[in-house]
Amino acid sequence: MKMKTKFIYLVLTGLALGCFAFSPIALAVDPRLDGGYPNQNTAEVEDAFFSLTTGADNTAMGFDALDSNTTGSDNALASWIWRATGSLNIARTLHTATLLQNGKVLVAGGRGSNSLASAELYDPASRTWTITGSLNTARGFHTATLLQNGKVLVAGALFTDFTTSASAELYDPASGTWTATGSLNTARGLHTATLLQNGKVLVVGGTDNFPNALASAELYDPASGTWTATNSLFSAVYFHTATLLQNGMVLVAGGSFSDGFVSAIAVLYNPASGTWNSTGFLDTARSGHAATLLQNGKVLVAGGSDNHGFNSLASAELYDPASGTWTATGFLNTARSVATATLLQNGMVLVAGGFDDGALASAELYDPARGTWATRGNLNTGRYDHTATLLQNGRIVLVSGGFNPNDRILATAELGPRHP
Protein backbone atom coordinates (compact mmCIF):
# COMPACT_ATOMS: atom_id res chain seq x y z
CA MET A 1 0.00 0.00 0.00
CA LYS A 2 1.38 3.40 -0.92
CA MET A 3 0.98 5.40 2.26
CA LYS A 4 1.25 8.82 0.64
CA THR A 5 -1.59 7.99 -1.75
CA LYS A 6 -3.63 6.84 1.24
CA PHE A 7 -2.80 10.10 3.03
CA ILE A 8 -4.11 12.19 0.15
CA TYR A 9 -7.32 10.18 0.14
CA LEU A 10 -7.67 10.92 3.85
CA VAL A 11 -7.19 14.60 3.07
CA LEU A 12 -10.02 14.28 0.58
CA THR A 13 -12.33 12.86 3.21
CA GLY A 14 -11.39 15.61 5.64
CA LEU A 15 -9.74 13.19 8.11
CA ALA A 16 -6.14 14.38 7.72
CA LEU A 17 -4.37 17.67 8.39
CA GLY A 18 -6.10 20.88 7.37
CA CYS A 19 -4.40 20.82 3.99
CA PHE A 20 -6.44 22.01 1.02
CA ALA A 21 -4.44 19.86 -1.42
CA PHE A 22 -7.20 17.60 -2.69
CA SER A 23 -6.67 14.16 -4.16
CA PRO A 24 -4.20 14.05 -7.04
CA ILE A 25 -6.92 13.98 -9.65
CA ALA A 26 -6.69 16.18 -12.73
CA LEU A 27 -9.83 16.87 -14.73
CA ALA A 28 -8.34 18.91 -17.54
CA VAL A 29 -9.01 17.17 -20.88
CA ASP A 30 -7.20 18.15 -23.98
CA PRO A 31 -9.44 19.26 -26.79
CA ARG A 32 -9.49 17.04 -29.84
CA LEU A 33 -6.97 18.05 -32.48
CA ASP A 34 -8.86 20.19 -34.97
CA GLY A 35 -6.97 20.76 -38.17
CA GLY A 36 -9.59 23.25 -39.28
CA TYR A 37 -8.13 26.15 -37.32
CA PRO A 38 -5.90 28.60 -39.19
CA ASN A 39 -2.18 28.13 -38.62
CA GLN A 40 -1.43 31.51 -37.00
CA ASN A 41 2.23 30.96 -37.98
CA THR A 42 3.15 29.67 -34.52
CA ALA A 43 4.86 26.59 -35.91
CA GLU A 44 7.81 28.52 -37.28
CA VAL A 45 8.51 30.16 -33.93
CA GLU A 46 8.16 26.88 -32.05
CA ASP A 47 10.39 25.06 -34.54
CA ALA A 48 13.02 27.78 -34.16
CA PHE A 49 12.84 27.45 -30.38
CA PHE A 50 13.65 23.76 -30.51
CA SER A 51 16.24 24.11 -33.28
CA LEU A 52 18.30 26.33 -30.97
CA THR A 53 18.93 23.24 -28.86
CA THR A 54 19.87 20.94 -31.74
CA GLY A 55 22.04 22.99 -34.07
CA ALA A 56 21.95 22.18 -37.76
CA ASP A 57 20.81 18.62 -37.20
CA ASN A 58 17.37 18.78 -35.64
CA THR A 59 17.31 15.01 -35.18
CA ALA A 60 20.29 15.09 -32.83
CA MET A 61 18.05 15.38 -29.77
CA GLY A 62 15.23 13.29 -31.08
CA PHE A 63 12.74 16.07 -31.85
CA ASP A 64 12.23 14.77 -35.38
CA ALA A 65 12.47 11.10 -34.48
CA LEU A 66 9.14 10.41 -32.85
CA ASP A 67 8.15 7.37 -34.85
CA SER A 68 10.66 4.58 -34.33
CA ASN A 69 9.44 2.99 -37.54
CA THR A 70 11.19 5.80 -39.40
CA THR A 71 14.40 5.67 -37.43
CA GLY A 72 15.02 1.97 -37.07
CA SER A 73 15.99 2.47 -33.45
CA ASP A 74 14.04 3.12 -30.28
CA ASN A 75 17.26 4.48 -28.79
CA ALA A 76 16.95 7.51 -31.05
CA LEU A 77 13.78 8.42 -29.21
CA ALA A 78 15.12 8.13 -25.68
CA SER A 79 16.84 11.51 -25.96
CA TRP A 80 13.63 13.53 -25.93
CA ILE A 81 14.05 16.75 -23.97
CA TRP A 82 11.48 19.03 -22.36
CA ARG A 83 12.28 22.77 -22.40
CA ALA A 84 11.18 25.37 -19.88
CA THR A 85 8.99 28.14 -21.24
CA GLY A 86 7.57 31.26 -19.58
CA SER A 87 6.09 30.70 -16.12
CA LEU A 88 2.50 31.37 -15.18
CA ASN A 89 1.94 34.69 -13.47
CA ILE A 90 0.20 32.85 -10.63
CA ALA A 91 1.14 29.39 -9.37
CA ARG A 92 -1.86 27.11 -9.71
CA THR A 93 -3.13 23.55 -9.74
CA LEU A 94 -6.54 21.98 -10.41
CA HIS A 95 -6.99 24.56 -13.18
CA THR A 96 -8.15 24.10 -16.76
CA ALA A 97 -6.26 24.79 -19.99
CA THR A 98 -8.07 25.33 -23.30
CA LEU A 99 -6.61 25.79 -26.78
CA LEU A 100 -8.36 28.78 -28.37
CA GLN A 101 -9.07 29.16 -32.08
CA ASN A 102 -6.42 31.90 -32.29
CA GLY A 103 -3.73 29.44 -31.15
CA LYS A 104 -3.33 30.83 -27.63
CA VAL A 105 -4.00 28.75 -24.50
CA LEU A 106 -6.44 29.94 -21.84
CA VAL A 107 -5.69 28.83 -18.27
CA ALA A 108 -8.47 29.54 -15.80
CA GLY A 109 -9.06 29.22 -12.08
CA GLY A 110 -7.64 26.43 -9.96
CA ARG A 111 -6.02 26.57 -6.56
CA GLY A 112 -3.16 28.68 -5.28
CA SER A 113 -3.10 29.73 -1.66
CA ASN A 114 -6.90 29.52 -2.06
CA SER A 115 -9.41 29.17 -4.89
CA LEU A 116 -8.46 31.35 -7.86
CA ALA A 117 -10.57 33.56 -10.11
CA SER A 118 -7.63 34.70 -12.19
CA ALA A 119 -7.06 33.60 -15.79
CA GLU A 120 -4.12 33.98 -18.15
CA LEU A 121 -3.18 33.42 -21.77
CA TYR A 122 -0.13 31.64 -23.17
CA ASP A 123 1.17 32.98 -26.48
CA PRO A 124 3.21 30.33 -28.35
CA ALA A 125 4.81 33.03 -30.50
CA SER A 126 6.40 34.87 -27.55
CA ARG A 127 6.32 31.92 -25.14
CA THR A 128 4.91 34.21 -22.44
CA TRP A 129 1.81 34.41 -20.23
CA THR A 130 -0.38 37.49 -19.86
CA ILE A 131 -3.21 38.08 -17.44
CA THR A 132 -6.67 38.24 -18.98
CA GLY A 133 -10.07 38.96 -17.42
CA SER A 134 -10.87 37.17 -14.16
CA LEU A 135 -13.66 34.68 -13.64
CA ASN A 136 -16.70 36.01 -11.84
CA THR A 137 -16.41 33.09 -9.41
CA ALA A 138 -13.15 31.65 -8.07
CA ARG A 139 -13.17 27.91 -8.69
CA GLY A 140 -11.22 24.65 -8.95
CA PHE A 141 -12.22 21.14 -10.07
CA HIS A 142 -14.37 22.83 -12.72
CA THR A 143 -14.56 22.07 -16.44
CA ALA A 144 -13.74 24.26 -19.44
CA THR A 145 -15.11 23.54 -22.90
CA LEU A 146 -14.30 25.28 -26.19
CA LEU A 147 -17.61 25.96 -27.94
CA GLN A 148 -18.10 25.99 -31.69
CA ASN A 149 -18.43 29.80 -31.62
CA GLY A 150 -14.92 30.12 -30.16
CA LYS A 151 -16.01 31.03 -26.63
CA VAL A 152 -15.10 28.92 -23.59
CA LEU A 153 -17.72 27.56 -21.20
CA VAL A 154 -16.59 27.08 -17.58
CA ALA A 155 -18.97 25.23 -15.28
CA GLY A 156 -19.17 23.99 -11.71
CA ALA A 157 -16.54 23.82 -8.97
CA LEU A 158 -15.54 21.96 -5.83
CA PHE A 159 -14.35 24.13 -2.96
CA THR A 160 -12.03 23.41 -0.04
CA ASP A 161 -14.98 22.93 2.34
CA PHE A 162 -16.23 20.17 -0.04
CA THR A 163 -19.23 22.24 -1.19
CA THR A 164 -19.84 22.82 -4.90
CA SER A 165 -21.05 25.47 -7.33
CA ALA A 166 -23.74 25.49 -10.00
CA SER A 167 -22.52 28.68 -11.64
CA ALA A 168 -21.27 28.81 -15.22
CA GLU A 169 -19.67 31.54 -17.29
CA LEU A 170 -18.37 32.25 -20.77
CA TYR A 171 -14.99 33.62 -21.84
CA ASP A 172 -14.91 35.73 -25.00
CA PRO A 173 -11.41 35.77 -26.54
CA ALA A 174 -12.30 38.87 -28.56
CA SER A 175 -12.88 40.99 -25.44
CA GLY A 176 -10.89 38.99 -22.90
CA THR A 177 -13.85 39.05 -20.50
CA TRP A 178 -16.14 36.60 -18.70
CA THR A 179 -19.92 36.85 -18.55
CA ALA A 180 -22.32 34.76 -16.49
CA THR A 181 -24.50 32.27 -18.32
CA GLY A 182 -27.24 29.96 -17.09
CA SER A 183 -26.48 27.93 -13.97
CA LEU A 184 -26.35 24.15 -13.84
CA ASN A 185 -29.50 22.51 -12.50
CA THR A 186 -27.32 20.66 -9.99
CA ALA A 187 -24.24 22.13 -8.32
CA ARG A 188 -21.25 19.87 -8.97
CA GLY A 189 -17.50 19.48 -9.18
CA LEU A 190 -15.27 16.61 -10.37
CA HIS A 191 -17.67 16.15 -13.28
CA THR A 192 -16.94 15.86 -17.01
CA ALA A 193 -18.03 18.17 -19.81
CA THR A 194 -18.09 17.02 -23.44
CA LEU A 195 -18.76 19.07 -26.57
CA LEU A 196 -21.27 17.16 -28.71
CA GLN A 197 -21.37 17.22 -32.49
CA ASN A 198 -24.57 19.30 -32.36
CA GLY A 199 -22.73 22.05 -30.46
CA LYS A 200 -24.32 21.37 -27.08
CA VAL A 201 -22.27 20.43 -23.99
CA LEU A 202 -22.98 17.28 -21.99
CA VAL A 203 -22.11 17.46 -18.27
CA VAL A 204 -22.08 14.16 -16.41
CA GLY A 205 -21.74 13.00 -12.80
CA GLY A 206 -19.36 14.50 -10.29
CA THR A 207 -20.07 15.33 -6.67
CA ASP A 208 -22.45 17.82 -5.07
CA ASN A 209 -20.94 17.52 -1.58
CA PHE A 210 -17.79 15.42 -1.54
CA PRO A 211 -17.68 12.44 -1.45
CA ASN A 212 -21.32 12.07 -2.44
CA ALA A 213 -21.35 11.04 -6.11
CA LEU A 214 -23.92 12.17 -8.68
CA ALA A 215 -25.64 10.21 -11.45
CA SER A 216 -27.38 13.20 -13.00
CA ALA A 217 -26.50 14.64 -16.40
CA GLU A 218 -27.48 17.84 -18.18
CA LEU A 219 -27.07 19.65 -21.48
CA TYR A 220 -25.95 23.22 -22.13
CA ASP A 221 -27.36 24.96 -25.19
CA PRO A 222 -25.11 27.85 -26.31
CA ALA A 223 -27.95 29.33 -28.36
CA SER A 224 -30.17 29.88 -25.31
CA GLY A 225 -27.50 29.88 -22.58
CA THR A 226 -29.55 27.41 -20.56
CA TRP A 227 -29.18 23.90 -19.09
CA THR A 228 -31.72 21.11 -19.38
CA ALA A 229 -31.69 17.77 -17.60
CA THR A 230 -31.12 14.62 -19.62
CA ASN A 231 -31.30 10.99 -18.50
CA SER A 232 -29.08 10.01 -15.58
CA LEU A 233 -26.24 7.51 -15.46
CA PHE A 234 -26.99 4.03 -14.12
CA SER A 235 -24.45 4.58 -11.32
CA ALA A 236 -23.34 7.78 -9.59
CA VAL A 237 -19.60 8.45 -10.08
CA TYR A 238 -16.89 11.13 -10.01
CA PHE A 239 -13.26 11.01 -11.28
CA HIS A 240 -14.61 9.20 -14.37
CA THR A 241 -13.82 9.99 -18.02
CA ALA A 242 -16.13 10.99 -20.86
CA THR A 243 -14.97 10.63 -24.48
CA LEU A 244 -16.74 11.77 -27.66
CA LEU A 245 -16.63 8.92 -30.18
CA GLN A 246 -16.45 9.33 -33.94
CA ASN A 247 -20.10 8.22 -34.22
CA GLY A 248 -21.21 11.12 -32.01
CA MET A 249 -21.90 9.05 -28.90
CA VAL A 250 -20.17 9.67 -25.56
CA LEU A 251 -18.33 6.91 -23.70
CA VAL A 252 -18.28 7.28 -19.91
CA ALA A 253 -15.94 4.87 -18.14
CA GLY A 254 -14.80 4.09 -14.61
CA GLY A 255 -14.75 6.56 -11.75
CA SER A 256 -15.29 6.47 -7.99
CA PHE A 257 -18.46 5.72 -6.07
CA SER A 258 -19.49 7.63 -2.94
CA ASP A 259 -17.85 4.99 -0.73
CA GLY A 260 -14.46 5.39 -2.44
CA PHE A 261 -14.59 2.08 -4.29
CA VAL A 262 -13.90 2.34 -8.03
CA SER A 263 -16.02 1.39 -11.01
CA ALA A 264 -15.45 -0.85 -14.03
CA ILE A 265 -18.75 0.22 -15.58
CA ALA A 266 -18.81 1.71 -19.09
CA VAL A 267 -21.86 3.29 -20.70
CA LEU A 268 -22.71 5.10 -23.93
CA TYR A 269 -24.79 8.28 -24.21
CA ASN A 270 -26.82 8.72 -27.38
CA PRO A 271 -27.45 12.45 -28.00
CA ALA A 272 -30.25 11.67 -30.46
CA SER A 273 -32.34 9.83 -27.86
CA GLY A 274 -30.84 11.25 -24.67
CA THR A 275 -30.43 7.72 -23.31
CA TRP A 276 -27.63 5.60 -21.83
CA ASN A 277 -26.75 2.01 -22.70
CA SER A 278 -24.23 -0.35 -21.12
CA THR A 279 -21.19 -1.22 -23.22
CA GLY A 280 -19.18 -3.88 -21.44
CA PHE A 281 -16.91 -3.54 -18.44
CA LEU A 282 -13.36 -2.33 -18.12
CA ASP A 283 -10.92 -5.19 -17.52
CA THR A 284 -9.70 -3.23 -14.48
CA ALA A 285 -11.87 -0.97 -12.34
CA ARG A 286 -10.21 2.42 -12.11
CA SER A 287 -10.58 6.10 -11.20
CA GLY A 288 -8.48 9.14 -12.03
CA HIS A 289 -7.36 7.54 -15.28
CA ALA A 290 -6.87 9.08 -18.72
CA ALA A 291 -9.02 8.32 -21.77
CA THR A 292 -7.97 9.26 -25.32
CA LEU A 293 -9.80 8.88 -28.63
CA LEU A 294 -7.35 7.34 -31.10
CA GLN A 295 -7.31 8.08 -34.82
CA ASN A 296 -8.64 4.59 -35.55
CA GLY A 297 -11.76 5.35 -33.52
CA LYS A 298 -10.86 3.21 -30.51
CA VAL A 299 -10.45 4.67 -27.01
CA LEU A 300 -7.29 4.17 -24.96
CA VAL A 301 -7.78 4.10 -21.19
CA ALA A 302 -4.57 4.17 -19.15
CA GLY A 303 -3.48 4.29 -15.53
CA GLY A 304 -5.61 5.61 -12.69
CA SER A 305 -5.98 4.29 -9.17
CA ASP A 306 -7.74 1.47 -7.37
CA ASN A 307 -10.18 1.52 -4.46
CA HIS A 308 -9.81 4.61 -2.25
CA GLY A 309 -6.80 5.72 -4.32
CA PHE A 310 -4.47 3.39 -2.39
CA ASN A 311 -2.48 2.25 -5.44
CA SER A 312 -1.76 3.72 -8.85
CA LEU A 313 -2.25 1.46 -11.88
CA ALA A 314 0.03 0.66 -14.84
CA SER A 315 -2.57 -1.27 -16.84
CA ALA A 316 -4.15 0.07 -20.03
CA GLU A 317 -6.98 -1.10 -22.24
CA LEU A 318 -8.75 -0.34 -25.50
CA TYR A 319 -12.45 0.15 -26.19
CA ASP A 320 -13.68 -0.83 -29.66
CA PRO A 321 -16.93 0.98 -30.55
CA ALA A 322 -17.57 -1.50 -33.38
CA SER A 323 -17.86 -4.45 -30.98
CA GLY A 324 -18.57 -2.60 -27.74
CA THR A 325 -15.80 -4.55 -26.02
CA TRP A 326 -12.65 -3.87 -24.00
CA THR A 327 -9.29 -5.57 -24.51
CA ALA A 328 -6.06 -5.21 -22.57
CA THR A 329 -3.10 -3.50 -24.23
CA GLY A 330 0.50 -2.89 -23.16
CA PHE A 331 1.23 -1.77 -19.60
CA LEU A 332 2.65 1.66 -18.84
CA ASN A 333 6.30 1.51 -17.76
CA THR A 334 5.35 3.45 -14.62
CA ALA A 335 2.08 3.12 -12.73
CA ARG A 336 0.42 6.53 -12.50
CA SER A 337 -2.84 8.26 -11.75
CA VAL A 338 -3.97 11.78 -12.69
CA ALA A 339 -1.47 11.94 -15.53
CA THR A 340 -2.22 13.90 -18.69
CA ALA A 341 -2.68 12.08 -22.00
CA THR A 342 -2.35 13.94 -25.29
CA LEU A 343 -3.13 12.64 -28.78
CA LEU A 344 -0.32 13.72 -31.10
CA GLN A 345 -0.64 14.48 -34.78
CA ASN A 346 0.94 11.16 -35.78
CA GLY A 347 -1.66 9.17 -33.84
CA MET A 348 0.51 8.31 -30.84
CA VAL A 349 -0.44 9.24 -27.26
CA LEU A 350 1.93 11.11 -24.93
CA VAL A 351 1.36 10.53 -21.21
CA ALA A 352 3.23 12.88 -18.87
CA GLY A 353 3.64 13.24 -15.12
CA GLY A 354 1.03 12.04 -12.66
CA PHE A 355 1.14 10.51 -9.23
CA ASP A 356 2.55 7.26 -7.83
CA ASP A 357 3.61 7.68 -4.21
CA GLY A 358 4.72 11.16 -5.25
CA ALA A 359 4.80 13.44 -8.29
CA LEU A 360 6.25 11.84 -11.44
CA ALA A 361 8.51 13.50 -14.01
CA SER A 362 8.54 10.63 -16.50
CA ALA A 363 6.73 10.68 -19.85
CA GLU A 364 5.72 7.76 -22.05
CA LEU A 365 4.53 7.31 -25.61
CA TYR A 366 1.86 4.80 -26.68
CA ASP A 367 2.10 3.37 -30.18
CA PRO A 368 -1.34 2.09 -31.30
CA ALA A 369 0.24 0.03 -34.09
CA ARG A 370 2.36 -1.93 -31.61
CA GLY A 371 0.19 -1.66 -28.53
CA THR A 372 3.26 -0.74 -26.48
CA TRP A 373 4.62 2.09 -24.36
CA ALA A 374 8.11 3.58 -24.54
CA THR A 375 9.72 6.04 -22.14
CA ARG A 376 10.24 9.47 -23.70
CA GLY A 377 12.35 11.62 -21.41
CA ASN A 378 11.52 13.40 -18.17
CA LEU A 379 9.75 16.65 -17.43
CA ASN A 380 12.04 19.21 -15.83
CA THR A 381 9.78 19.10 -12.79
CA GLY A 382 7.75 16.15 -11.57
CA ARG A 383 4.10 17.21 -11.34
CA TYR A 384 0.50 16.07 -10.93
CA ASP A 385 -2.84 17.86 -11.12
CA HIS A 386 -1.28 19.81 -14.01
CA THR A 387 -2.56 20.38 -17.53
CA ALA A 388 -1.16 19.43 -20.93
CA THR A 389 -2.30 21.09 -24.15
CA LEU A 390 -1.35 20.25 -27.71
CA LEU A 391 -0.48 23.52 -29.44
CA GLN A 392 -1.98 24.44 -32.76
CA ASN A 393 0.84 23.12 -34.93
CA GLY A 394 0.04 19.66 -33.56
CA ARG A 395 3.63 18.88 -32.59
CA ILE A 396 4.39 20.56 -29.27
CA VAL A 397 2.73 19.98 -25.90
CA LEU A 398 2.45 22.75 -23.27
CA VAL A 399 2.48 21.49 -19.67
CA SER A 400 1.63 23.94 -16.90
CA GLY A 401 1.18 24.18 -13.14
CA GLY A 402 0.30 21.36 -10.76
CA PHE A 403 1.86 20.04 -7.56
CA ASN A 404 5.59 19.27 -7.45
CA PRO A 405 7.18 16.30 -5.58
CA ASN A 406 7.12 18.35 -2.37
CA ASP A 407 3.39 19.05 -2.87
CA ARG A 408 4.11 22.73 -3.51
CA ILE A 409 2.03 24.44 -6.18
CA LEU A 410 3.90 25.25 -9.38
CA ALA A 411 3.96 28.29 -11.66
CA THR A 412 6.41 26.68 -14.07
CA ALA A 413 5.50 25.55 -17.58
CA GLU A 414 7.40 23.52 -20.15
CA LEU A 415 7.20 22.50 -23.77
CA GLY A 416 7.39 18.89 -24.84
CA PRO A 417 9.20 17.57 -27.91
CA ARG A 418 7.40 17.54 -31.21
CA HIS A 419 7.16 15.01 -34.00
CA PRO A 420 7.73 15.51 -37.72
N, C-alpha and C positions, 0 to 999 in steps of 0.2 A: 504494500500500500504506500502510495506517495504522500507523505504526511503534509507537504506544503499544499498539494492539491486539496487534501481534506480540509486544511485550515481555511483555504479560500472559500470552500463550500460553507464552512461554519460562519465565515464573515457574511456570506449571502443570507444565511438564516438568522443573522443578528445575534449569534451565540458567542462570537469571538470579540476581540478588541474593537473599540469604536472606530475602526478604519472604514472609510467610505469606498475602498477599492473593492468593487464587486467582483463576482466570479470572472475568470479570464475568458469571457465569451464575447466575441466580436460579431456584430450584426451587419457591418458594412458589406454590401454585395456589389461587386463590380458590374457596371452596366455591360450589356452585350456589345461586342465590337460592331460598330455600325459604319461600314465603309461609305455611307452616303453623305457624311459630313464633309465640307470642304477642307482642304489640306491645311490652310492657315500658315503654310511654310514653316512649321515648327520642326519638321524632320531635319532640315539642313542644319539648324542650330544644334539640335540634339546630336546629330551625327558628328558635328565638329567638336562638341564637348567630349565625346568618347574618343575621337581620333587623336585628341591631345595626349591621351594616355597610351596610345599604341604606336605612334610614329607613322611612318609610311605604310607599314604593314598592319592593317586593321585587324587581321586575324591573329596577330601575335598574342593577344590576351583573350581570345576566344569570343569576341563580340560578334564575329561573323561566322561562327562555327557552331550554331545552335543544334543543327540536325546532324547527328553522328553518321547518318547514312551518306552525307555528302563529304565527310572528312575521313572516314575509314578508321577513326579512332575516337573512343570515348574519352581518352586522356586529353584530347584537344579541348574538350568542353569543361574540364575540371578547373580551368584557370579563370572562370568567370569572376568578374570583380564588380562590386557595388560601389558607387561613388556618391559621396555626400553632396547634397544640393542645399539651397537656402533653407534655413530653419523657419518653422512656424513662428509667428509673432507671439503666440500664446501656447505654452505646453498644454497638450490635451490628449485624452484617451476616451474611448467609447463615443467617438465622434462619427460623422459620416463624411464620405468623400465622393463627389459626383463629377464626372466628366461633362462639361458643358459643350454646346454645339460650336462655340467659338474656340475650342481647344484648351481653354483654361480649366482648372480643377477647383471646385467649390468645396471647402471644408467647413462644416457647421456644427456648433454646439459641442457636446461632450462634457468631460469632467476635467477640471484643473484642481485648484484648491477647493472648488465647489462646482456646482452645475454652471455651465457656460452658455451665454447667449451670443457670444461673439462668433463671427464668421470671417473667413479669409479666402483669397484667391491665389492659386499658384499659376504663374505664367511660365510655360516651358521655354519661351524665347529668351527671357531674362533669368530664368531659374530663381525667381524671387517670389515671396509672398507679400500680398498687400491686404490690409483690412478692408472689408466691405461692410455693408449694412448689417446690423445685429438682428438676430431673431427677436420676435416680440416676447417669447417665452424661453428662458434658459432650459436646456434639456440634454439628457443623455439617454442611451438605449432607445433612441428614436429611429425612424427610417427616413431615407431621402430618395426620391424617385424623380428621374428626369422625364418630364411629360413630352408629348409629341410637339407641343407648341414652344418648347425650349425652356419653359419655366421648371422650377424644382419644387416638388411637394414634400414638405417635412411634416411628419405626423407622429403623435404619441410621445411618450417619455416614461422612464422609470426614475424616480428620485431616490435620494439617499435614505429617506425614511420608509422606503418600499411602497410609497403611494405612486400613482400614475396620472397621466394627463390625457385628456381627450382632444386637446387643441391641435390645430393644423394650420400651416401657413405656407405661402408661396413666395419663392425668390424669383425676381425678375432680373436677369442678367443685363438687360438694357439700362435699367435704372439703378441696379445694385441695391434694391430695397426689398423688404419682406412685407407682405400684407396678409392679414388673417383671412382664412377661408373657413368653410363649414367645419364644425367639430365632429369627430368620430362619435358614433352612437354609444360606444363603450370605451371608456378610458383604458389605455393599455400601453405597455412597454414590452420589449423583448419579442415583438411580433415580427412578421415579414410583410413586405409590400412589393407587389409585382405589377409591372406595367403590362396590361393585356394588349392584344393586337387591335382591339377596338378603341384603344386610347384611354380606357378606364383603368383604375388602380385597384387591385385586390389586396386587402389587408386581412391577415389570417392569424388567429391564435394570440399568444403572448400571455401576459399576466396583468391582472387589474389591481392586485395587492399581493406582492411577492410573498410566498411562492405559489399562490393560487393560480392555476393555469386556466386559460380560456379556450373554448371551442368555437366561439363565434367568429364570423367573418363578415366583412362589409366591402362595398364598392364605392369608390370616389369617382364622380363624374366631373371632369374639368369644365364642361360646358355650363353646368349649373352651379358648380362649387359645393355640391352637397354629397352626403354619404347615405347609402341605403343598405339595409341588411340583406345578406344573401344566406343560403343554407349553411349551417354550422358543420364543422368537422365532426367525425365520429368520436374522437377522443380529444380532450383538452390538452394542449401542449405549448411549451415555449422552448426557445433555443433550437427550434426546428429549422429546416430549409424549405424554400419554395422556389421552383425553377420553371420558367416558361418554356414549354416544349415547342418544337417546330410546327406541330399541328394546332397550336393555339391553346392547348390545355396546360394546366399548372400542376406540377408534381410537388406534393408536400411530403417530406420524409423525416422520420426520426423525431427527436426532441425529448424534453423532460416533462414528466407528469408532476402534479402538485406535490407528490410524496418524494420527489427526487429520483425515482427510478426512471430509466430511459426507455424510449419506444423504438420498436422495429417496424412500426406501422407505416405504410405508404399509401397515399390516396391521390386521386386525380380530380381536379376541378374542371368542369365543363362550363365555360362562360356562356355558351348558347342556352343551356338549360338551367344554369345556376346550381347544379347538383354535384355531389361527390360520389366517387366510386372507388372501392378498394383496388389496389394493383400490386398484389404480392407483399412480401415482407422482406425487409433488409436481412441479409445474412447475419449481420451483427447489429444489435440495438445500439444506438448512439445518440449523442447530443453535443451541440457545439462543434459540429463537423462542417466541412465545406462541400458544396454541391456545384458542379460546373457542367453546363450544356456543351457537349463536344460538337465538332463540325459534322460528325456522322449522325447526329441526332440523339445519340445516347447521352446519359447523364452519369458523370463520375462523382461518386461520394467518397470522401477520404477523411481519415482521422476522426477526431471528436473525443468524447470521454464516455466512461461507463457510468453505472449507477452512482448517483450523488457526486459525480465528478472525481471519484477516488483515483482513477487511472486514465491516462491518455491512451489512445488507440493508434496503431500503425496500419490497421487493415483498411482496404479500399474495395469498392465494388461498383459495378456498372448496371444501370437500369436501361433496358431495351424497350422503348415504347411500342415497337412492333409486336412483341410477345407479352409485354407487361410483366417481365421477369427480371430478377436480379441475379448476377453472377459475380463471384469473387474475381478480383484482378490483383496485380502485384502489390505487395506491401510497401508502404513508405519505409525509407531507411531509418527514420526517426519517428517514434510515436509522437503525436502532437494534437492538441485541441486548439480551438480558436485561432487557427492559422488562416492566412488569406490564400485564396486560389484564384489565379488569373489565366483566362484563356488567351494564348498568344496567337498572333496572326498565322503562324504555321500549323496551328491545330494542337500544339502541345499545351500542357497546363503547368504553370509555375506556382508552386506552393512555397510560402516564405514565412519564417518566424513561427509564432505560436507558443504553446505552453506545454511543458512536460517536466514537472518538478522544478520549474523555473522558466524564465524567458529563453527562447531559442533564437539563435542567429542563423541557423542553417536554412538553406533553400534547396528544393528538389524539383526536378522536371519529370512530368509524366508523359510518356510516349504512347499514344493510343494504338499505334501500329504494333508495338511490341508488348504492350500491357505491363511496362516496367517503369520504375523510378530510378533516376540517377541524381546524385548530389551535384549541385551547381553553385558552389561558392557560399560564402557566409555574408550576411548583412554586417555592416560596420558595428551595429548595436543590436544585441538580442532584444526582441520586443514581442509583446502580445497585446491584444485589444487595440491593434493599429489598423490602418487601412492600406490597401494597395489598389492603384488605379492604372489601367493601361492607357497611356497617352495616345493622342490622336493618330500618330504615325504608325501605331500598332506594334511597335518594337521595343518600347521602353516602359518600364513599370515604375511608378512613383509610390514609394512607401512613406507614410508619415505617422508621427505620434506614437501613442501606446505606452505601456509600462516597460521599463527596462529590467534587467535581472535583479536589481535591488528594489523593484516595485516602486521606483520613482517615475513620475510622469514625464514623458519626453516631448521636446519641441523639435527634435532633429528630424530630417527627412533625407531620403537617399533615392538614387535612381539605379534601377536594375539593368543588367545587360540586355541588349537587343538581339534580334535575330535578323538574318538577311531579308 
